[in-house]
Amino acid sequence: MAGSTPFRKRRFRKSGDPAETQAATTGPETGPGAPGVPAVPSDTAPAVPSATEVGEGPRQRSGTRRLQAVKNGVRKGGDGARAAVLYVTDLIIENAPRVPVRDLATLRAQFPGLGPDQLADKLIAGAAHATSTVGAGIGAAAMLPVPPAMPAELAAEVTGVAAIELKLVAELHEVYGLRPPGGLKARSLAYLTAWTEERGVDLTKPTTLNAALGGQMKRELRQQITKRMFRNLPNLMPFMVGAAVGAVMNRRDTRKLAEKVRGDLRSRAVPWDALKALPPLEQPSKPLPEAVQDAIEGRPPRHD
């Protein structure tokens, strides 16, 4: 058309061009002064925040509080678990010299006619039955109307099972003719090291009192106790399920430990006819707590 700007010479504007933006916002229907649209200066921010902005602050504060509560709970739970492990570790070390152990002469008199492996089988079966009874008793306690605190139940179970297995480890050493040298305390701590490491005592490296109570031994003992406590958590399930689980798990774990220790001792066993005459084992002067004695004798835990 005459008088019109040719197409190719038209000026193309980008969508964000200020001229177009101004035209769009000041049109006859939407610009300031249009019907129903108040005149607002361009440099004035909206006075009322959006609904999203209104709810964002409280939600963030609420989420922060929940996260902090979770962190505090985890920290408190971890502190409680560590305290329980330290308490049980000290208790097991204290109880170790108080566990009654039968010497070889006593064992052969109680089980006449049995050889070393047959006698070891008897001892393992008796210890597995005793730890099974402890696990069943702790599991049954979980269904009481007012169940005891979980850490106390786990501590009682681990302490009782440790005493049974320490007695078993010590008597297996007697059966295979590998009694550690030293007095009651030194032998007890040697057996405690064997229980922690799940192997027989190496008589070529006798465990001294200072070495047994050293940092490494205590760390290994705490690791063993922590593993046992976490493994025994299912024992606290209610409705007698925990009782069944506790009985099975404790029996299995005791047999597994015993077979490891026996396998190690058997490879270095001294035949009975080659053994030198050994003095009878001295018995502890201070008795164990009633709960631990019940565990060793295979009686279920008492819940007064």
NORFEN-V122790 format. One record per residue. N is the residue number from 1. SS is DSSP state (alpha for helix, beta for strand, coil for the rest). PHI is phi as a letter, one per 30 degrees, with the letter a starting at -180 (* if undefined). D_LAST is the distance of its C-alpha to the last C-alpha in Angstrom with 2 decimals. Layout:
N|SS|PHI|D_LAST + N|SS|PHI|D_LAST
This chain:
1|coil|*|109.47 + 2|coil|d|111.90 + 3|coil|i|110.47 + 4|coil|c|106.86 + 5|coil|d|104.88 + 6|coil|e|104.76 + 7|alpha|d|101.39 + 8|alpha|d|101.10 + 9|alpha|c|101.84 + 10|coil|d|99.19 + 11|coil|d|96.60 + 12|coil|d|93.18 + 13|coil|c|90.35 + 14|coil|d|86.75 + 15|coil|d|84.17 + 16|coil|c|82.95 + 17|coil|e|86.43 + 18|alpha|e|86.46 + 19|alpha|d|89.46 + 20|alpha|d|87.76 + 21|alpha|d|84.58 + 22|alpha|d|86.63 + 23|alpha|d|88.55 + 24|alpha|d|85.43 + 25|alpha|c|83.81 + 26|coil|b|87.00 + 27|coil|d|88.33 + 28|coil|d|89.78 + 29|coil|c|86.67 + 30|coil|c|83.87 + 31|coil|d|85.39 + 32|coil|d|85.15 + 33|coil|i|87.02 + 34|coil|d|86.51 + 35|coil|e|85.70 + 36|coil|i|82.02 + 37|coil|c|81.38 + 38|coil|d|81.29 + 39|coil|d|82.96 + 40|coil|b|80.36 + 41|coil|e|81.45 + 42|coil|d|80.68 + 43|coil|c|78.84 + 44|coil|c|76.35 + 45|coil|d|72.73 + 46|coil|e|70.96 + 47|coil|d|69.42 + 48|coil|c|66.49 + 49|coil|d|63.99 + 50|coil|d|63.15 + 51|alpha|d|59.99 + 52|alpha|d|58.70 + 53|alpha|d|59.13 + 54|alpha|d|57.45 + 55|alpha|d|54.19 + 56|alpha|d|54.16 + 57|alpha|d|53.08 + 58|alpha|e|49.95 + 59|alpha|d|48.88 + 60|alpha|d|49.28 + 61|alpha|d|47.33 + 62|alpha|d|44.52 + 63|alpha|d|44.40 + 64|alpha|d|44.39 + 65|alpha|d|41.46 + 66|alpha|d|39.45 + 67|alpha|d|40.35 + 68|alpha|d|39.34 + 69|alpha|d|35.96 + 70|alpha|d|35.37 + 71|alpha|d|36.47 + 72|alpha|d|34.17 + 73|alpha|d|31.18 + 74|alpha|d|32.09 + 75|alpha|d|32.61 + 76|alpha|d|29.29 + 77|alpha|d|27.49 + 78|alpha|d|29.48 + 79|alpha|d|28.73 + 80|alpha|d|24.96 + 81|alpha|d|25.26 + 82|alpha|d|27.47 + 83|alpha|d|25.18 + 84|alpha|d|22.25 + 85|alpha|d|24.67 + 86|alpha|d|25.96 + 87|alpha|d|22.56 + 88|alpha|d|21.65 + 89|alpha|e|25.22 + 90|alpha|d|25.05 + 91|alpha|d|21.74 + 92|alpha|d|23.28 + 93|alpha|d|26.48 + 94|alpha|d|24.73 + 95|alpha|d|22.80 + 96|alpha|e|25.94 + 97|coil|d|27.62 + 98|coil|c|24.47 + 99|coil|d|24.23 + 100|coil|d|25.73 + 101|coil|b|28.84 + 102|coil|c|31.02 + 103|coil|d|34.75 + 104|alpha|d|37.36 + 105|alpha|d|38.38 + 106|alpha|d|34.88 + 107|alpha|d|34.44 + 108|alpha|d|37.87 + 109|alpha|d|37.14 + 110|alpha|d|33.91 + 111|coil|b|35.71 + 112|coil|d|39.32 + 113|coil|i|42.14 + 114|coil|c|40.62 + 115|coil|d|42.39 + 116|alpha|e|40.89 + 117|alpha|d|40.25 + 118|alpha|d|38.88 + 119|alpha|d|36.52 + 120|alpha|d|35.46 + 121|alpha|e|34.80 + 122|alpha|d|32.46 + 123|alpha|d|30.52 + 124|alpha|d|30.31 + 125|alpha|d|29.18 + 126|alpha|d|26.38 + 127|alpha|d|25.17 + 128|alpha|d|25.47 + 129|alpha|d|23.37 + 130|alpha|d|20.60 + 131|alpha|d|20.64 + 132|alpha|d|20.84 + 133|alpha|d|17.61 + 134|alpha|d|15.90 + 135|alpha|d|17.63 + 136|alpha|d|16.69 + 137|alpha|d|12.94 + 138|alpha|d|13.27 + 139|alpha|d|15.61 + 140|alpha|d|13.44 + 141|alpha|d|10.76 + 142|coil|d|13.85 + 143|coil|c|14.32 + 144|coil|d|11.19 + 145|coil|e|12.70 + 146|coil|b|11.66 + 147|coil|d|11.54 + 148|coil|d|10.76 + 149|coil|d|14.13 + 150|alpha|e|16.37 + 151|alpha|e|17.62 + 152|alpha|d|14.28 + 153|alpha|d|13.54 + 154|alpha|d|17.14 + 155|alpha|d|17.14 + 156|alpha|d|14.29 + 157|alpha|d|16.22 + 158|alpha|d|19.57 + 159|alpha|d|18.67 + 160|alpha|d|17.37 + 161|alpha|d|20.35 + 162|alpha|d|22.72 + 163|alpha|d|21.87 + 164|alpha|d|22.53 + 165|alpha|d|25.69 + 166|alpha|d|26.90 + 167|alpha|d|26.75 + 168|alpha|d|28.65 + 169|alpha|e|31.22 + 170|alpha|d|31.85 + 171|alpha|d|32.37 + 172|alpha|d|34.65 + 173|alpha|d|36.77 + 174|alpha|d|37.05 + 175|alpha|d|38.06 + 176|coil|c|40.81 + 177|coil|i|42.08 + 178|coil|b|41.32 + 179|coil|d|39.26 + 180|coil|d|39.56 + 181|coil|d|41.36 + 182|coil|j|40.01 + 183|coil|d|37.28 + 184|alpha|e|33.53 + 185|alpha|d|33.01 + 186|alpha|d|35.93 + 187|alpha|d|34.92 + 188|alpha|d|31.31 + 189|alpha|d|32.62 + 190|alpha|d|35.19 + 191|alpha|d|32.54 + 192|alpha|d|30.62 + 193|alpha|d|33.92 + 194|alpha|d|34.44 + 195|alpha|d|31.02 + 196|alpha|d|31.86 + 197|alpha|c|35.37 + 198|coil|h|34.54 + 199|coil|a|37.35 + 200|coil|d|38.24 + 201|coil|d|39.08 + 202|coil|d|42.79 + 203|coil|d|44.05 + 204|coil|d|47.25 + 205|coil|b|45.33 + 206|coil|d|42.89 + 207|coil|d|40.08 + 208|coil|d|40.39 + 209|alpha|d|37.64 + 210|alpha|d|39.30 + 211|alpha|d|39.92 + 212|alpha|d|36.40 + 213|coil|c|35.00 + 214|coil|d|37.79 + 215|alpha|d|37.61 + 216|alpha|d|38.32 + 217|alpha|d|35.61 + 218|alpha|d|32.98 + 219|alpha|d|34.27 + 220|alpha|d|34.08 + 221|alpha|d|30.54 + 222|alpha|d|29.50 + 223|alpha|d|31.36 + 224|alpha|d|29.60 + 225|alpha|d|26.12 + 226|alpha|e|27.23 + 227|alpha|d|28.56 + 228|alpha|d|25.36 + 229|alpha|d|23.22 + 230|alpha|d|25.72 + 231|alpha|d|26.06 + 232|coil|c|22.32 + 233|alpha|e|22.24 + 234|alpha|d|22.87 + 235|alpha|d|19.56 + 236|alpha|c|17.96 + 237|coil|d|20.21 + 238|coil|d|18.76 + 239|coil|i|19.57 + 240|coil|i|18.63 + 241|alpha|d|21.61 + 242|alpha|d|19.61 + 243|alpha|d|18.11 + 244|alpha|d|21.70 + 245|alpha|d|23.09 + 246|alpha|d|20.59 + 247|alpha|d|21.31 + 248|alpha|d|25.03 + 249|alpha|d|25.30 + 250|alpha|d|23.48 + 251|alpha|d|25.53 + 252|alpha|d|28.67 + 253|alpha|d|28.16 + 254|alpha|d|27.48 + 255|alpha|d|30.58 + 256|alpha|d|32.61 + 257|alpha|d|31.82 + 258|alpha|d|32.50 + 259|alpha|d|35.81 + 260|alpha|d|36.96 + 261|alpha|d|36.29 + 262|alpha|d|37.73 + 263|alpha|d|40.79 + 264|alpha|d|41.50 + 265|alpha|d|41.06 + 266|alpha|d|43.07 + 267|coil|d|46.07 + 268|coil|b|46.18 + 269|coil|d|44.95 + 270|coil|c|46.61 + 271|coil|e|47.49 + 272|alpha|d|45.96 + 273|alpha|d|49.41 + 274|alpha|c|50.32 + 275|coil|d|47.33 + 276|coil|d|48.01 + 277|coil|d|46.11 + 278|coil|c|43.00 + 279|coil|d|41.10 + 280|coil|d|37.61 + 281|coil|d|34.84 + 282|coil|d|33.34 + 283|coil|c|29.65 + 284|coil|d|27.35 + 285|coil|d|27.24 + 286|coil|c|23.97 + 287|coil|d|20.93 + 288|coil|d|18.71 + 289|coil|e|15.16 + 290|alpha|e|12.67 + 291|alpha|d|11.67 + 292|alpha|d|15.46 + 293|alpha|d|16.27 + 294|alpha|e|14.09 + 295|alpha|d|16.01 + 296|alpha|d|19.30 + 297|coil|d|18.84 + 298|coil|i|18.08 + 299|coil|d|14.65 + 300|coil|d|12.40 + 301|coil|d|9.69 + 302|coil|d|6.16 + 303|coil|b|3.79 + 304|coil|d|0.00
